[in-house]
Amino acid sequence: MAGAQEFDTANFAHARRNFTILDEAGTPEERAAFERLFKSKSGAGKWQEAQAFLERHPASWFLAQVHEIAAKAAIDEGDFARAVEHGRMSLRIVPENPLLLAPLANVQLQQGLLDEAMRNARAALECLDRFGAPAAMDEKEWDKVADQLRASAYFVLGRAAATAGLALSDRRRGVLLFEAESALLKARDLNPEDAQTHFVLGLVAQARAQPEEAVVHFYRCWRIRSPVQEKALAQLKQLHGASPFASTTWDKYLERLSAQAPFKKGTSKDKLTPKPAGEYAGTDACRDCHSDVHAAWAQTGMARMFRQYRPENVLGDFEKNNNYADDGGFEFARMIKNNGRHFFEMRQSEGPWKRYPVDFTIGSKWQQAYATRLPSGAIHVFPIQYSAVHGRWLNFWKIIDPPGSERTDILAFHKLGTATAYQSNCTPCHTSQLRQARLGEWAPEKIVFREGGVNCEMCHGPSAQHVDAMRSGRAYAKGPLDPPISFRRISHKDFVAICAQCHMQSALREQGPNGELNYSPHAPFFSRHTSRPYTEFSRKAFYKDGRFRETTFIVEAFLRSDCYRKGQAHCGYCHNPHPADAASNPKSLKFPDNPDRMCLQCHASYATDIASHTRHPADSEASRCVSCHMPRIMNSVLFQARSHQIGEIPDAEMTARFGPQESPNGCLECHSTRDAAWMREQLTAWTHAREGSRTLE
């Protein structure tokens, strides 16, 4: 059975790895229980198996999936209250699940939970745009399912807006009814056979004093066998009696409507020819005018992400502690220096050693990997890396990969296969302007790049036109997304999308028409990659409470935060990609000496009396914003980085369920001798005190 998708590696749409989450089960009993649940056919059977599973395995890796199954089984059984309960729990762990979000939104709509229904419907639409097909479906099947889910989500938005609008009599009534019609028309376009959509469109048209349109909608509804068919007929008869055609016979009236109401799915539109992104000038061209910024960038990790070998750039110990052995002392690798040149000696599976030159260094701050180039042009990364944080050599992949990962097998390195190929796994994020040299020939040696590291134009876009214009003194019109991009002028979504080119682990990369792999030939130059569903990655990438454990998912974590979703924050609020102090500020923080300032840019009201908010002394570490809202729970290169799922309040319930190892939080990081019960008491007291002060105000 294939292992789950690895992380810290590129995902190409044409070469998705098979996966299963069953291997992540804690015990054989848990695995067997999940298989029984998954294979159960009837709604009642699934409900019973789900309840049994939750009772026996309350801290399972599979809770999100089990609660999802329970929610859908409850929907099938008509138990909407329990469907909402289980749906909420599943989405609490994995919020990005359109297969649950859309049906749950429909149930919440029927339960009168309009606000929650609309939130989930919008989230479903967002996820359908962000995520690719699940591995279990082919693209054509997924396209059909995705259209059904979109239609369902738009129906919820339309019906909820109509319900709210019809209950009003002021100006907002017209606004909400217009929003309702817009959403319902999208639902109709996607699923013209849904009678409910036509019926509600008829009601909205009536409310907007558009009887002719209402008649057409009700007629379309009446032609579809459904529970609202008779209601549509009643509306038609009522409108017929009040219309200018009341004097015509009923049959003539229907005949006229039949000619007036044909409808086909979707509408064809002329495709616009995409605007070319432009030509690339190269990093050196930027230095002439932007020397200070260029010099600062050259000292960052992005510029030094992947460099041609130079002895002075090597961080690793190739002279003293320069071997790698297992716990029994069996040597797998030797890192040596000979006549000033650095080499790796790797043991082959048959026994002999083979020497490879170090031709490239990867990384420059906390950890460094090394690569060698073969005569074919293929570049392969050695499985042993050097941790500057810990001052030793290690098999990094064995630490982070799921069991059975091919690249963890040091003795297999001599095969020089896909698992160790730099071009296949690392280049999209470690090199600039990457492309397949020959279309149709997918081989590492056929993948080429313009520059190593992340150059200026990976973020600012192809700038040859700009360089020519500046050198010739010729002015030209430039929009916010025209290269070179000025990040002050673009939206927070575009800002994050540019950073996500490298910092979004789940991105599914597809080659462009000319073989482009990490840029687009069309404007805008950056690609908005669809993502692989999170449930298809190794569980080692997540905590059991659903939060991301690895910094390779830093953008995915940030996209969950209220700072991004509600506050329109972007990466540049806290980070400067080319700071003047890169050597002393390796995290590129915007305000490294005053981290609270990054939060107080938006939350200025807390600045005057921060202790009343934090309940800790103002000058203590516990009063730093990041201590509670960005705890150090994400694994970086063998050190703990801060979570970017910003804005969370420590969750005592999740910690009680999964334990602090699988649901860590800021409170127990400091109060390590306390437990989740104490934490719950403290948080409850704080909540009551805050609510009491609001009442007094």
Secondary structure in CASP SS format (residue, H / E / C, confidence):
PFRMAT SS
TARGET T0000
AUTHOR 0000-0000-0000
METHOD secondary structure of the structure
MODEL  1
M C 1.00
A C 1.00
G C 1.00
A C 1.00
Q E 1.00
E C 1.00
F C 1.00
D C 1.00
T C 1.00
A C 1.00
N E 1.00
F E 1.00
A H 1.00
H H 1.00
A H 1.00
R C 1.00
R C 1.00
N C 1.00
F C 1.00
T C 1.00
I C 1.00
L H 1.00
D H 1.00
E H 1.00
A C 1.00
G C 1.00
T C 1.00
P H 1.00
E H 1.00
E H 1.00
R H 1.00
A H 1.00
A H 1.00
F H 1.00
E H 1.00
R H 1.00
L H 1.00
F H 1.00
K H 1.00
S C 1.00
K C 1.00
S C 1.00
G H 1.00
A H 1.00
G H 1.00
K H 1.00
W H 1.00
Q H 1.00
E H 1.00
A H 1.00
Q H 1.00
A H 1.00
F H 1.00
L H 1.00
E H 1.00
R H 1.00
H C 1.00
P C 1.00
A C 1.00
S C 1.00
W C 1.00
F C 1.00
L H 1.00
A H 1.00
Q H 1.00
V H 1.00
H H 1.00
E H 1.00
I H 1.00
A H 1.00
A H 1.00
K H 1.00
A H 1.00
A H 1.00
I H 1.00
D H 1.00
E C 1.00
G C 1.00
D C 1.00
F H 1.00
A H 1.00
R H 1.00
A H 1.00
V H 1.00
E H 1.00
H H 1.00
G H 1.00
R H 1.00
M H 1.00
S H 1.00
L H 1.00
R H 1.00
I H 1.00
V C 1.00
P C 1.00
E C 1.00
N C 1.00
P H 1.00
L H 1.00
L H 1.00
L H 1.00
A H 1.00
P H 1.00
L H 1.00
A H 1.00
N H 1.00
V H 1.00
Q H 1.00
L H 1.00
Q H 1.00
Q C 1.00
G C 1.00
L C 1.00
L H 1.00
D H 1.00
E H 1.00
A H 1.00
M H 1.00
R H 1.00
N H 1.00
A H 1.00
R H 1.00
A H 1.00
A H 1.00
L H 1.00
E H 1.00
C H 1.00
L H 1.00
D H 1.00
R H 1.00
F E 1.00
G C 1.00
A C 1.00
P C 1.00
A C 1.00
A C 1.00
M C 1.00
D C 1.00
E H 1.00
K H 1.00
E H 1.00
W H 1.00
D H 1.00
K H 1.00
V H 1.00
A H 1.00
D H 1.00
Q H 1.00
L H 1.00
R H 1.00
A H 1.00
S H 1.00
A H 1.00
Y H 1.00
F H 1.00
V H 1.00
L H 1.00
G H 1.00
R H 1.00
A H 1.00
A H 1.00
A H 1.00
T H 1.00
A H 1.00
G H 1.00
L H 1.00
A C 1.00
L C 1.00
S C 1.00
D C 1.00
R H 1.00
R H 1.00
R H 1.00
G H 1.00
V H 1.00
L H 1.00
L H 1.00
F H 1.00
E H 1.00
A H 1.00
E H 1.00
S H 1.00
A H 1.00
L H 1.00
L H 1.00
K H 1.00
A H 1.00
R H 1.00
D H 1.00
L H 1.00
N C 1.00
P C 1.00
E C 1.00
D C 1.00
A H 1.00
Q H 1.00
T H 1.00
H H 1.00
F H 1.00
V H 1.00
L H 1.00
G H 1.00
L H 1.00
V H 1.00
A H 1.00
Q H 1.00
A H 1.00
R C 1.00
A C 1.00
Q C 1.00
P H 1.00
E H 1.00
E H 1.00
A H 1.00
V H 1.00
V H 1.00
H H 1.00
F H 1.00
Y H 1.00
R H 1.00
C H 1.00
W H 1.00
R C 1.00
I C 1.00
R C 1.00
S C 1.00
P C 1.00
V C 1.00
Q H 1.00
E H 1.00
K H 1.00
A H 1.00
L H 1.00
A H 1.00
Q H 1.00
L H 1.00
K H 1.00
Q H 1.00
L H 1.00
H H 1.00
G H 1.00
A H 1.00
S C 1.00
P C 1.00
F C 1.00
A C 1.00
S C 1.00
T C 1.00
T C 1.00
W H 1.00
D H 1.00
K H 1.00
Y H 1.00
L H 1.00
E H 1.00
R H 1.00
L H 1.00
S H 1.00
A H 1.00
Q H 1.00
A C 1.00
P C 1.00
F C 1.00
K C 1.00
K C 1.00
G C 1.00
T C 1.00
S C 1.00
K C 1.00
D C 1.00
K C 1.00
L C 1.00
T C 1.00
P C 1.00
K C 1.00
P E 1.00
A C 1.00
G C 1.00
E C 1.00
Y C 1.00
A C 1.00
G C 1.00
T C 1.00
D H 1.00
A H 1.00
C H 1.00
R H 1.00
D C 1.00
C C 1.00
H C 1.00
S H 1.00
D H 1.00
V H 1.00
H H 1.00
A H 1.00
A H 1.00
W H 1.00
A H 1.00
Q C 1.00
T C 1.00
G C 1.00
M C 1.00
A C 1.00
R C 1.00
M C 1.00
F E 1.00
R E 1.00
Q E 1.00
Y C 1.00
R C 1.00
P H 1.00
E H 1.00
N H 1.00
V C 1.00
L C 1.00
G C 1.00
D C 1.00
F C 1.00
E C 1.00
K C 1.00
N C 1.00
N C 1.00
N E 1.00
Y E 1.00
A E 1.00
D C 1.00
D C 1.00
G C 1.00
G C 1.00
F C 1.00
E E 1.00
F E 1.00
A E 1.00
R E 1.00
M E 1.00
I E 1.00
K E 1.00
N E 1.00
N C 1.00
G C 1.00
R E 1.00
H E 1.00
F E 1.00
F E 1.00
E E 1.00
M E 1.00
R E 1.00
Q C 1.00
S C 1.00
E C 1.00
G C 1.00
P C 1.00
W E 1.00
K E 1.00
R E 1.00
Y E 1.00
P E 1.00
V C 1.00
D C 1.00
F E 1.00
T E 1.00
I E 1.00
G C 1.00
S C 1.00
K C 1.00
W C 1.00
Q E 1.00
Q E 1.00
A E 1.00
Y E 1.00
A E 1.00
T E 1.00
R E 1.00
L C 1.00
P C 1.00
S C 1.00
G C 1.00
A C 1.00
I E 1.00
H E 1.00
V E 1.00
F C 1.00
P C 1.00
I E 1.00
Q E 1.00
Y E 1.00
S E 1.00
A C 1.00
V C 1.00
H C 1.00
G C 1.00
R E 1.00
W E 1.00
L E 1.00
N E 1.00
F H 1.00
W H 1.00
K H 1.00
I H 1.00
I H 1.00
D C 1.00
P C 1.00
P C 1.00
G C 1.00
S C 1.00
E H 1.00
R H 1.00
T H 1.00
D C 1.00
I H 1.00
L H 1.00
A H 1.00
F H 1.00
H H 1.00
K H 1.00
L C 1.00
G C 1.00
T H 1.00
A H 1.00
T H 1.00
A E 1.00
Y H 1.00
Q H 1.00
S H 1.00
N H 1.00
C C 1.00
T H 1.00
P H 1.00
C H 1.00
H H 1.00
T E 1.00
S E 1.00
Q E 1.00
L E 1.00
R E 1.00
Q E 1.00
A C 1.00
R C 1.00
L C 1.00
G C 1.00
E C 1.00
W C 1.00
A C 1.00
P H 1.00
E H 1.00
K H 1.00
I E 1.00
V E 1.00
F E 1.00
R E 1.00
E E 1.00
G E 1.00
G C 1.00
V C 1.00
N C 1.00
C H 1.00
E H 1.00
M H 1.00
C H 1.00
H H 1.00
G C 1.00
P C 1.00
S C 1.00
A H 1.00
Q H 1.00
H H 1.00
V H 1.00
D H 1.00
A H 1.00
M H 1.00
R H 1.00
S H 1.00
G C 1.00
R C 1.00
A C 1.00
Y C 1.00
A C 1.00
K C 1.00
G C 1.00
P C 1.00
L C 1.00
D C 1.00
P C 1.00
P C 1.00
I C 1.00
S C 1.00
F H 1.00
R H 1.00
R H 1.00
I C 1.00
S C 1.00
H H 1.00
K H 1.00
D H 1.00
F H 1.00
V H 1.00
A H 1.00
I H 1.00
C H 1.00
A H 1.00
Q H 1.00
C H 1.00
H H 1.00
M C 1.00
Q C 1.00
S C 1.00
A E 1.00
L E 1.00
R E 1.00
E C 1.00
Q C 1.00
G C 1.00
P C 1.00
N C 1.00
G C 1.00
E E 1.00
L C 1.00
N C 1.00
Y C 1.00
S C 1.00
P C 1.00
H E 1.00
A C 1.00
P C 1.00
F C 1.00
F C 1.00
S C 1.00
R C 1.00
H C 1.00
T E 1.00
S E 1.00
R C 1.00
P C 1.00
Y H 1.00
T H 1.00
E H 1.00
F E 1.00
S C 1.00
R H 1.00
K H 1.00
A H 1.00
F E 1.00
Y C 1.00
K C 1.00
D C 1.00
G C 1.00
R C 1.00
F E 1.00
R C 1.00
E E 1.00
T H 1.00
T H 1.00
F H 1.00
I H 1.00
V H 1.00
E H 1.00
A H 1.00
F H 1.00
L H 1.00
R C 1.00
S C 1.00
D H 1.00
C H 1.00
Y H 1.00
R H 1.00
K C 1.00
G C 1.00
Q C 1.00
A C 1.00
H C 1.00
C H 1.00
G H 1.00
Y H 1.00
C C 1.00
H E 1.00
N C 1.00
P C 1.00
H C 1.00
P C 1.00
A C 1.00
D C 1.00
A C 1.00
A C 1.00
S C 1.00
N C 1.00
P C 1.00
K C 1.00
S C 1.00
L E 1.00
K C 1.00
F C 1.00
P C 1.00
D C 1.00
N C 1.00
P C 1.00
D H 1.00
R H 1.00
M H 1.00
C H 1.00
L H 1.00
Q C 1.00
C C 1.00
H C 1.00
A H 1.00
S H 1.00
Y H 1.00
A H 1.00
T H 1.00
D H 1.00
I H 1.00
A H 1.00
S H 1.00
H H 1.00
T H 1.00
R C 1.00
H C 1.00
P C 1.00
A C 1.00
D C 1.00
S C 1.00
E H 1.00
A H 1.00
S H 1.00
R C 1.00
C H 1.00
V H 1.00
S H 1.00
C H 1.00
H H 1.00
M C 1.00
P C 1.00
R E 1.00
I E 1.00
M E 1.00
N E 1.00
S C 1.00
V C 1.00
L C 1.00
F C 1.00
Q E 1.00
A E 1.00
R E 1.00
S C 1.00
H C 1.00
Q C 1.00
I C 1.00
G C 1.00
E C 1.00
I C 1.00
P C 1.00
D C 1.00
A H 1.00
E H 1.00
M H 1.00
T H 1.00
A H 1.00
R H 1.00
F H 1.00
G C 1.00
P C 1.00
Q C 1.00
E C 1.00
S C 1.00
P C 1.00
N C 1.00
G H 1.00
C H 1.00
L H 1.00
E H 1.00
C H 1.00
H C 1.00
S C 1.00
T C 1.00
R C 1.00
D C 1.00
A H 1.00
A H 1.00
W H 1.00
M H 1.00
R H 1.00
E H 1.00
Q H 1.00
L H 1.00
T H 1.00
A H 1.00
W H 1.00
T H 1.00
H H 1.00
A H 1.00
R H 1.00
E H 1.00
G H 1.00
S H 1.00
R H 1.00
T H 1.00
L H 1.00
E C 1.00
END
